[in-house]
Amino acid sequence: MVPRHPLARKPAPGLPDVWLFSDERAAAGIVELAAILPPGSGIVFRHDRLAPGARWRMFRRLARIARTRKLLLLLAGHPAHAKRWNADGVHLRPPLASRAGAAHRLGLIVAMPVHDEREARAARRAGVDATFVSPLHPTRSHPGAPALGRGAWLRLARLAGAKAIALGGMTPPRVRALRRAGARNAGWAAIDSWDEKAVRRRQKRKAVPT
């Protein structure tokens, strides 16, 4: 994992452009997915439905890979929890937005999700380092949910005032299109895109004769 960022309520420089969101429904495990990320990428670890002990053990396995591959590892939850688990940062859901200051004082990078103007304003008030603005495109993780589209995504990203990371049906070509549309420094995060890549790699290995 990378060194802690300075204790300041402003966007941290050098945050990754490429991210993985953990998800229990992925065909590939989070450890397998982390192994195919480009070095220097970021991971938001959720897996909230696991029992506490199992979640802790999975996080520790992930942390070992993160250290080896220089990945930034954020824990979704409470800042004190992220600090205790030695995460690089915390992913705060909106009900915990008021904890952003405490998270920065603990030396944690702070990220928040943004789905609408209310959450964008909350992220700006909280002074977070990064926002995951979604869904830009339709996504299997939220079937039937309306997508923002580029115009609304750009407005929310500007309103939030932090490093903006696009989530929701993201692929490398789509992030290039988003940057051409005006979001030059936008990052991107995915679940399905990484999962599909891992499954393809696994199938390719099985097809190789031994």
C-alpha positions in Angstrom: 0.0 0.0 0.0 1.1 3.5 -0.7 2.1 6.0 2.1 -0.5 8.0 3.9 -1.5 11.3 2.5 -0.9 14.5 4.5 -3.4 15.6 7.1 -5.3 18.1 5.0 -8.9 18.6 3.9 -8.2 19.0 0.3 -8.0 16.5 -2.7 -4.9 14.4 -2.3 -2.5 14.5 -5.3 -1.6 11.4 -7.2 -4.8 9.4 -6.6 -5.2 6.4 -8.9 -7.1 6.8 -12.1 -8.0 3.1 -12.2 -10.1 1.4 -9.5 -11.8 -1.9 -8.6 -14.9 -2.1 -6.4 -15.3 -5.4 -4.6 -18.6 -7.1 -5.0 -19.7 -10.5 -3.6 -21.6 -11.3 -6.8 -18.4 -11.3 -9.0 -17.5 -14.6 -10.6 -13.9 -14.1 -9.8 -12.8 -13.5 -6.2 -11.5 -10.1 -5.0 -8.0 -11.5 -4.6 -7.9 -12.8 -8.2 -9.2 -9.5 -9.4 -6.6 -7.5 -7.5 -3.9 -9.6 -9.1 -4.8 -8.3 -12.6 -5.1 -4.6 -11.8 -2.3 -2.4 -13.2 0.2 -1.5 -10.4 -0.7 1.7 -8.7 -4.5 1.2 -9.1 -7.0 1.5 -6.3 -9.4 -0.8 -4.6 -12.6 -0.1 -2.6 -13.2 -3.1 -0.4 -16.8 -3.7 0.6 -18.0 -7.3 1.1 -20.3 -6.0 3.9 -22.3 -9.2 4.0 -19.5 -11.4 5.2 -19.2 -12.3 8.9 -16.7 -10.0 10.6 -14.0 -12.6 10.9 -14.3 -13.7 7.3 -14.3 -10.1 6.1 -11.1 -9.4 8.1 -9.3 -12.4 6.8 -10.2 -11.5 3.2 -9.1 -7.9 3.7 -5.7 -9.1 5.1 -5.1 -11.3 2.0 -6.0 -8.3 -0.2 -3.7 -6.0 1.8 -0.7 -8.3 1.2 -1.4 -8.1 -2.6 -1.8 -4.4 -2.3 1.5 -3.9 -0.7 3.3 -6.1 -3.3 1.6 -4.4 -6.3 1.5 -0.9 -4.8 -2.3 -0.7 -4.8 -4.2 1.9 -2.8 -6.7 0.1 -0.5 -9.8 1.8 0.9 -12.2 0.1 3.3 -15.9 0.9 3.0 -17.2 1.7 6.5 -16.2 3.8 9.5 -12.9 5.7 9.7 -11.9 4.1 13.0 -12.5 0.7 11.5 -10.3 1.6 8.4 -7.5 2.9 10.7 -7.6 -0.2 12.9 -7.3 -2.5 9.8 -4.4 -0.3 8.5 -6.2 0.6 5.2 -4.9 3.5 3.2 -8.3 5.2 3.3 -12.0 5.0 3.9 -15.0 4.9 1.6 -17.7 6.8 3.5 -21.3 6.2 2.6 -23.5 9.4 2.8 -24.7 8.8 6.4 -21.1 9.0 7.5 -20.1 12.1 5.6 -19.7 14.0 8.8 -16.8 11.7 9.7 -14.6 12.9 6.9 -12.7 15.4 9.1 -12.0 12.7 11.7 -10.8 10.4 8.9 -8.4 13.0 7.6 -7.1 13.5 11.2 -6.4 9.8 11.3 -4.3 10.1 8.2 -6.8 8.4 5.9 -7.6 9.2 2.3 -11.4 9.8 2.1 -13.8 8.9 -0.7 -17.5 9.1 -1.0 -20.1 8.0 -3.5 -22.1 10.6 -5.5 -25.4 9.8 -7.2 -27.1 13.1 -7.1 -26.7 16.8 -6.3 -27.4 16.3 -2.6 -24.6 13.8 -2.3 -22.3 16.0 -4.4 -22.8 19.0 -2.1 -22.3 16.7 0.9 -19.0 15.5 -0.5 -17.8 19.1 -1.2 -18.7 20.2 2.4 -16.9 17.2 3.8 -13.7 18.0 1.8 -13.2 14.5 0.5 -10.3 13.5 -1.6 -12.2 11.5 -4.2 -15.8 10.9 -5.3 -17.2 7.9 -7.2 -19.8 9.5 -9.4 -22.3 7.0 -10.7 -23.9 5.4 -12.6 -22.5 7.0 -15.8 -23.8 4.1 -17.9 -26.4 1.4 -17.2 -24.8 -1.3 -15.1 -25.7 -4.9 -14.0 -25.0 -4.0 -10.4 -28.0 -1.8 -10.4 -30.4 -3.2 -13.0 -33.1 -0.8 -14.2 -31.5 2.2 -12.5 -31.4 5.3 -14.7 -27.9 6.3 -15.9 -26.6 9.8 -15.5 -25.1 10.3 -19.0 -22.1 12.4 -19.6 -23.7 15.8 -19.1 -25.2 15.1 -15.7 -22.0 13.2 -14.7 -19.9 16.2 -15.5 -22.1 18.5 -13.5 -22.0 16.3 -10.4 -18.3 15.9 -10.7 -17.7 19.7 -10.8 -20.2 20.2 -8.0 -18.5 17.7 -5.7 -15.1 19.4 -6.2 -12.8 16.4 -5.7 -11.0 13.8 -7.8 -13.9 12.4 -9.8 -14.0 8.7 -10.6 -16.7 7.4 -13.0 -18.5 4.2 -12.0 -21.2 2.3 -13.8 -20.7 0.3 -16.9 -17.2 1.6 -17.3 -14.6 0.4 -19.8 -11.3 1.9 -21.0 -13.0 3.2 -24.3 -15.8 4.8 -22.2 -13.4 6.7 -19.9 -11.5 7.9 -23.0 -14.7 9.3 -24.4 -15.5 10.9 -21.0 -12.1 12.7 -21.0 -12.7 13.9 -24.5 -16.0 15.3 -23.3 -14.2 17.6 -20.8 -13.3 15.4 -17.8 -9.6 15.4 -18.5 -8.6 14.1 -15.0 -11.4 11.6 -14.5 -10.6 8.2 -13.1 -12.7 5.1 -13.7 -13.8 2.2 -11.5 -15.5 -1.0 -12.4 -16.8 -4.3 -11.1 -18.0 -6.2 -14.2 -15.2 -5.0 -16.5 -12.5 -6.5 -14.2 -14.6 -9.6 -13.5 -15.0 -10.3 -17.2 -11.3 -9.9 -17.8 -10.5 -12.3 -15.0 -12.9 -14.9 -16.4 -11.5 -14.5 -19.9 -7.9 -15.1 -18.6 -9.1 -18.1 -16.7 -10.8 -19.6 -19.8 -7.7 -18.9 -21.9 -5.5 -20.8 -19.4 -7.8 -23.8 -19.4 -7.7 -23.8 -23.2 -3.9 -24.0 -23.4 -2.9 -27.7 -23.8 -0.6 -29.2 -21.2 
